[in-house]
Amino acid sequence: MPPIIKKFLTFAAVGVCGTGIQYLVLWLGVEHLAMKAAVASGIGYALGSVANYLLNFFVTFKSHETQQSHRAAVAKFYTITGIGWCINTGLMALFVGHWHWGYWLAQLLTTAIGLLWNFSGSHWWAFRHPKSASALTQSSALK
């Protein structure tokens, strides 16, 4: 199995924790607190991102083994996650608020789109190992 596929599957597997938190908050917010789906989803996304950061730092990308500091990784991760939050919340507002889709269908599609965005940003920037980044810079300089 190609390494990037293995890493993507690990990323998706650890993301189940954060997604579970988001879906629980979505359900509680809509069904019990009379919140708009986009608002409940956005709150859940933010809460789930904490679990996702920790699991990705230690499990998926093993950044602690490369001595990447939390300061560097968390700033990049939350830049990617902040954009992902805008994508998530914006799509939920569009799908549920304007197009009147059911909030579960909307959230499932939004989650799939967010998974691709978050993995791409995390893999190629937020948790990129410094030696990988310097090798890429050196190969670009040779061209």
Secondary structure per residue as TSV (DSSP state, phi and psi in degrees):
chain	resnum	aa	ss	phi	psi
A	1	M	-	360.0	129.9
A	2	P	-	-58.2	142.5
A	3	P	H	-55.8	-37.9
A	4	I	H	-67.5	-33.6
A	5	I	H	-67.7	-43.4
A	6	K	H	-60.8	-43.6
A	7	K	H	-65.1	-40.7
A	8	F	H	-61.6	-44.3
A	9	L	H	-64.9	-38.2
A	10	T	H	-65.4	-44.1
A	11	F	H	-57.9	-46.2
A	12	A	H	-64.8	-40.1
A	13	A	H	-65.2	-45.4
A	14	V	H	-71.4	-25.6
A	15	G	H	-67.5	-17.3
A	16	V	H	-58.6	-34.8
A	17	C	H	-63.3	-53.1
A	18	G	H	-64.2	-37.9
A	19	T	H	-65.8	-38.9
A	20	G	H	-60.8	-42.4
A	21	I	H	-62.4	-46.1
A	22	Q	H	-61.6	-44.7
A	23	Y	H	-67.5	-35.8
A	24	L	H	-64.0	-45.3
A	25	V	H	-65.2	-39.0
A	26	L	H	-59.1	-50.3
A	27	W	H	-62.5	-49.4
A	28	L	H	-60.6	-44.0
A	29	G	H	-63.5	-46.4
A	30	V	H	-74.6	-48.3
A	31	E	H	-81.1	-29.5
A	32	H	H	-118.1	-19.0
A	33	L	S	-117.8	5.9
A	34	A	-	54.7	37.7
A	35	M	-	-87.4	154.4
A	36	K	-	-67.3	145.9
A	37	A	H	-58.9	-40.8
A	38	A	H	-63.1	-38.4
A	39	V	H	-68.5	-48.6
A	40	A	H	-62.2	-41.1
A	41	S	H	-63.9	-41.7
A	42	G	H	-63.7	-41.0
A	43	I	H	-65.5	-44.7
A	44	G	H	-62.8	-39.0
A	45	Y	H	-60.5	-46.6
A	46	A	H	-62.8	-43.4
A	47	L	H	-67.3	-42.2
A	48	G	H	-66.3	-25.6
A	49	S	H	-64.9	-26.5
A	50	V	H	-65.6	-48.5
A	51	A	H	-62.1	-42.7
A	52	N	H	-62.4	-40.7
A	53	Y	H	-60.3	-51.5
A	54	L	H	-62.3	-44.8
A	55	L	H	-66.4	-39.2
A	56	N	I	-70.3	-37.6
A	57	F	I	-62.2	-45.7
A	58	F	I	-91.8	-29.9
A	59	V	I	-106.1	-61.2
A	60	T	I	-66.3	-52.4
A	61	F	S	-102.7	-7.1
A	62	K	-	46.2	44.9
A	63	S	G	-64.8	-25.3
A	64	H	G	-66.3	-24.6
A	65	E	G	-77.0	-21.3
A	66	T	G	-99.1	3.5
A	67	Q	T	66.6	20.1
A	68	Q	-	-67.2	130.6
A	69	S	-	-75.2	151.3
A	70	H	H	-60.8	-36.8
A	71	R	H	-57.8	-47.3
A	72	A	H	-69.0	-46.6
A	73	A	H	-67.6	-42.6
A	74	V	H	-68.7	-36.8
A	75	A	H	-63.4	-45.0
A	76	K	H	-68.2	-44.4
A	77	F	H	-58.9	-44.9
A	78	Y	H	-77.4	-15.9
A	79	T	H	-68.9	-48.9
A	80	I	H	-61.7	-45.6
A	81	T	H	-66.1	-36.4
A	82	G	H	-62.6	-42.4
A	83	I	H	-66.2	-41.1
A	84	G	H	-61.0	-37.8
A	85	W	H	-63.0	-41.6
A	86	C	H	-63.8	-42.0
A	87	I	H	-61.5	-49.2
A	88	N	H	-59.2	-53.3
A	89	T	H	-68.7	-39.3
A	90	G	H	-64.4	-44.7
A	91	L	H	-65.9	-38.7
A	92	M	H	-63.6	-40.7
A	93	A	I	-63.7	-41.0
A	94	L	I	-67.2	-53.2
A	95	F	I	-66.0	-44.2
A	96	V	I	-90.0	-47.7
A	97	G	I	-73.0	-37.2
A	98	H	I	-105.1	-38.7
A	99	W	S	-96.3	-8.1
A	100	H	-	61.4	36.5
A	101	W	-	-73.8	159.7
A	102	G	-	-65.2	144.0
A	103	Y	H	-68.8	-26.6
A	104	W	H	-71.6	-43.9
A	105	L	H	-61.0	-45.2
A	106	A	H	-59.9	-43.3
A	107	Q	H	-69.0	-36.9
A	108	L	H	-63.0	-46.2
A	109	L	H	-64.8	-43.1
A	110	T	H	-62.7	-39.2
A	111	T	H	-62.4	-42.8
A	112	A	H	-61.9	-43.5
A	113	I	H	-65.1	-44.2
A	114	G	H	-63.0	-36.7
A	115	L	H	-59.1	-46.2
A	116	L	H	-64.2	-43.8
A	117	W	H	-62.2	-50.3
A	118	N	H	-66.1	-39.9
A	119	F	H	-65.0	-46.3
A	120	S	H	-57.4	-49.7
A	121	G	H	-66.0	-38.8
A	122	S	I	-69.6	-44.7
A	123	H	I	-68.8	-47.8
A	124	W	I	-91.8	-4.2
A	125	W	I	-142.4	-62.1
A	126	A	I	-60.8	-43.9
A	127	F	T	-112.0	18.0
A	128	R	-	-62.4	131.2
A	129	H	-	-70.8	138.3
A	130	P	H	-54.1	-38.6
A	131	K	H	-67.7	-32.9
A	132	S	H	-67.1	-41.8
A	133	A	H	-66.7	-41.9
A	134	S	H	-70.4	-33.5
A	135	A	H	-65.2	-39.4
A	136	L	H	-65.1	-42.4
A	137	T	H	-64.2	-42.9
A	138	Q	H	-64.9	-41.6
A	139	S	H	-68.5	-32.8
A	140	S	H	-69.5	-34.3
A	141	A	H	-70.7	-27.6
A	142	L	H	-75.2	-17.8
A	143	K	-	-78.6	360.0
